[in-house]
Amino acid sequence: MAESQTVATLTAKRDEIASTIIAYEKRLATARADLAHIKAALEIFAAGDDPATHRTYVNLFKLFRYGEMAKLCRDALADGPLTSAQVAARVMALKGMDATDKELARSVAFSVLHSMRGMKNRRIVDRTKVRNRCVWRLTSADGAANSLSTDGSRALALPLARSGQTGSRSRPADGSRATPFLTHRPKDTLS
């Protein structure tokens, strides 16, 4: 049986409208994604300085001034030895951050751990492991005895230990000055 002209025209019109609807749905999905991005940008730029209004993926470097993380860690350790998680919780409390936000707490904990490792290398704090957890404590009463930023004295600074290539910076065990590393030998023209 042959289709009538009316059925063929209506089928073609139906297919055309269905494809138009699919195209509009794709454009609508794109428009919804664009709207979501604009809303997220508005939230970021309208956040201001209040830490409670920041999103969890906001860069933490904007929340802490230079050296502030180390100072807050030293302040937290002034009461006694603490684990990394306890130091992070105290830093968040001192900054007025939401302690229930798990992503923010994790980011702050990583920043605290990074700062504590740096202070350990400068011998400001000491780390011990207790039941597979790092316990940190200050190495001196004031917490900054080996820091160059406290009184500017180089007598308390750590000796530099570099490779042989930077011999001018390293100090041999006998106390003599090392010779700088030469990249090439001068040619002996007389031999």
RODO-2510 file (C-alpha; in nm, 4 decimals, decimal comma):
residues 191
     n   res          X          Y          Z
     1     m     0,0000     0,0000     0,0000
     2     a     0,1217     0,3345    -0,0914
     3     e     0,1295     0,6117     0,1661
     4     s    -0,0903     0,9016     0,1097
     5     q     0,0559     1,2419     0,0441
     6     t    -0,0795     1,3695     0,3750
     7     v     0,0912     1,0964     0,5823
     8     a     0,4259     1,1512     0,4071
     9     t     0,4076     1,5277     0,4629
    10     l     0,3145     1,4888     0,8286
    11     t     0,5974     1,2359     0,8855
    12     a     0,8487     1,4743     0,7280
    13     k     0,7151     1,7626     0,9373
    14     r     0,7357     1,5470     1,2532
    15     d     1,1005     1,4597     1,1811
    16     e     1,1818     1,8246     1,1154
    17     i     1,0247     1,9372     1,4441
    18     a     1,1997     1,6565     1,6375
    19     s     1,5394     1,7599     1,4974
    20     t     1,4624     2,1238     1,5812
    21     i     1,3750     2,0252     1,9387
    22     i     1,7027     1,8313     1,9699
    23     a     1,8960     2,1352     1,8417
    24     y     1,7132     2,3617     2,0901
    25     e     1,7854     2,1178     2,3759
    26     k     2,1569     2,1250     2,2880
    27     r     2,1523     2,5049     2,2832
    28     l     1,9607     2,5028     2,6117
    29     a     2,2212     2,2731     2,7715
    30     t     2,4966     2,5058     2,6506
    31     a     2,3092     2,8066     2,7852
    32     r     2,2624     2,6318     3,1233
    33     a     2,6362     2,5538     3,1414
    34     d     2,7186     2,9164     3,0559
    35     l     2,4797     3,0349     3,3265
    36     a     2,6399     2,8024     3,5827
    37     h     2,9852     2,9379     3,4967
    38     i     2,8670     3,2972     3,5276
    39     k     2,7086     3,2201     3,8668
    40     a     3,0326     3,0569     3,9883
    41     a     3,2376     3,3559     3,8723
    42     l     2,9995     3,5896     4,0535
    43     e     3,0359     3,3897     4,3755
    44     i     3,4156     3,4019     4,3518
    45     f     3,4360     3,7749     4,2827
    46     a     3,1660     3,8641     4,5357
    47     a     3,3266     3,6542     4,8128
    48     g     3,5263     3,9392     4,9643
    49     d     3,7677     3,8905     5,2526
    50     d     3,5450     3,6844     5,4806
    51     p     3,6863     3,3262     5,4880
    52     a     3,3381     3,1823     5,5459
    53     t     3,2248     3,3022     5,2016
    54     h     3,5108     3,1384     5,0087
    55     r     3,4511     2,8342     4,7961
    56     t     3,6517     2,5219     4,8740
    57     y     3,8583     2,5433     4,5580
    58     v     3,9758     2,8979     4,6188
    59     n     4,3542     2,9235     4,6343
    60     l     4,4731     2,9236     4,9961
    61     f     4,7625     3,1541     4,9180
    62     k     4,5154     3,4409     4,9042
    63     l     4,3926     3,3618     5,2548
    64     f     4,7341     3,3691     5,4249
    65     r     4,9873     3,6507     5,4096
    66     y     5,3538     3,5685     5,3550
    67     g     5,4841     3,3897     5,6650
    68     e     5,1446     3,3875     5,8353
    69     m     5,1013     3,0100     5,8103
    70     a     5,4351     2,9489     5,9854
    71     k     5,3483     3,2020     6,2561
    72     l     5,0069     3,0429     6,3152
    73     c     5,1688     2,6980     6,3337
    74     r     5,4235     2,8216     6,5883
    75     d     5,1421     2,9834     6,7899
    76     a     4,9498     2,6553     6,7871
    77     l     5,2579     2,4624     6,9017
    78     a     5,3294     2,7069     7,1853
    79     d     5,0991     2,5062     7,4155
    80     g     5,2802     2,1787     7,3525
    81     p     5,3275     1,8980     7,0991
    82     l     5,0436     1,8456     6,8509
    83     t     4,9706     1,6228     6,5534
    84     s     4,9433     1,7697     6,2049
    85     a     4,5634     1,7468     6,2137
    86     q     4,5484     1,9247     6,5492
    87     v     4,7750     2,2027     6,4230
    88     a     4,5549     2,2414     6,1140
    89     a     4,2409     2,2588     6,3304
    90     r     4,3979     2,5289     6,5494
    91     v     4,5117     2,7277     6,2453
    92     m     4,1582     2,7132     6,1046
    93     a     4,0164     2,8249     6,4394
    94     l     4,2648     3,1127     6,4620
    95     k     4,1716     3,2267     6,1091
    96     g     3,7971     3,1886     6,1723
    97     m     3,7462     2,9240     5,9044
    98     d     3,4650     2,6705     5,8947
    99     a     3,6065     2,3554     6,0567
   100     t     3,3186     2,1409     5,9263
   101     d     3,4184     2,1980     5,5616
   102     k     3,6192     1,8830     5,4907
   103     e     3,7742     2,0019     5,1625
   104     l     3,8913     2,3280     5,3163
   105     a     4,0265     2,1413     5,6197
   106     r     4,2179     1,9059     5,3915
   107     s     4,3683     2,1951     5,1940
   108     v     4,4689     2,3748     5,5128
   109     a     4,6173     2,0516     5,6491
   110     f     4,8361     2,0139     5,3387
   111     s     4,9497     2,3757     5,3714
   112     v     5,0232     2,3239     5,7411
   113     l     5,2219     2,0102     5,6628
   114     h     5,4225     2,1945     5,3973
   115     s     5,4966     2,4781     5,6392
   116     m     5,5908     2,2387     5,9190
   117     r     5,8338     2,0517     5,6924
   118     g     5,9989     2,3798     5,5996
   119     m     6,0320     2,4752     5,9661
   120     k     6,1726     2,1293     6,0380
   121     n     6,4422     2,1859     5,7767
   122     r     6,5252     2,5176     5,9470
   123     r     6,5227     2,3364     6,2843
   124     i     6,2444     2,5487     6,4289
   125     v     6,0251     2,2449     6,4976
   126     d     6,0987     1,8803     6,5595
   127     r     5,8945     1,5850     6,4337
   128     t     5,8431     1,2490     6,5980
   129     k     5,6213     0,9643     6,4846
   130     v     5,3719     0,8262     6,7314
   131     r     5,1444     0,5473     6,6127
   132     n     5,2037     0,6363     6,2474
   133     r     5,1216     1,0050     6,3005
   134     c     5,3526     1,3047     6,2959
   135     v     5,3742     1,4858     6,6287
   136     w     5,5332     1,8297     6,6074
   137     r     5,6943     2,0337     6,8840
   138     l     5,8974     2,3532     6,8986
   139     t     6,2709     2,2996     6,9337
   140     s     6,3258     2,6061     7,1548
   141     a     6,1285     2,8074     7,4069
   142     d     6,0496     3,0930     7,1715
   143     g     5,9992     2,8738     6,8668
   144     a     6,2270     3,0691     6,6389
   145     a     6,5780     3,0348     6,7759
   146     n     6,7211     2,9212     6,4429
   147     s     6,5199     3,1564     6,2248
   148     l     6,7069     3,4360     6,0494
   149     s     6,3979     3,6553     6,0578
   150     t     6,3930     3,6957     6,4371
   151     d     6,7067     3,8968     6,5063
   152     g     6,8992     3,8937     6,1781
   153     s     7,1902     3,7045     6,3340
   154     r     7,3728     3,4700     6,1021
   155     a     7,5406     3,2914     6,3929
   156     l     7,2296     3,0807     6,4438
   157     a     7,1841     3,0007     6,0758
   158     l     7,2300     2,6467     5,9548
   159     p     7,5517     2,5682     5,7670
   160     l     7,4979     2,5318     5,3965
   161     a     7,5416     2,1835     5,2599
   162     r     7,5596     2,1841     4,8832
   163     s     7,7016     1,9568     4,6203
   164     g     8,0602     1,9799     4,4965
   165     q     7,9435     2,1927     4,2072
   166     t     7,8624     2,4793     4,4429
   167     g     8,1815     2,4473     4,6399
   168     s     8,1996     2,8177     4,7110
   169     r     7,8915     2,7865     4,9315
   170     s     7,9764     2,4683     5,1173
   171     r     8,2059     2,4411     5,4154
   172     p     8,4423     2,1433     5,4422
   173     a     8,4749     1,9647     5,7757
   174     d     8,8178     2,1171     5,8455
   175     g     8,6739     2,4703     5,8217
   176     s     8,8819     2,5813     5,5240
   177     r     8,7193     2,7628     5,2370
   178     a     8,6333     2,5472     4,9405
   179     t     8,7263     2,6453     4,5901
   180     p     8,4479     2,7289     4,3503
   181     f     8,3521     2,4773     4,0878
   182     l     8,5157     2,5402     3,7521
   183     t     8,3138     2,4534     3,4465
   184     h     8,6264     2,4075     3,2305
   185     r     8,9981     2,3884     3,2799
   186     p     9,2167     2,6674     3,1542
   187     k     9,4371     2,5432     2,8744
   188     d     9,8026     2,5112     2,9561
   189     t     9,9728     2,6920     2,6714
   190     l    10,3343     2,6159     2,7731
   191     s    10,3214     2,2353     2,7827
***
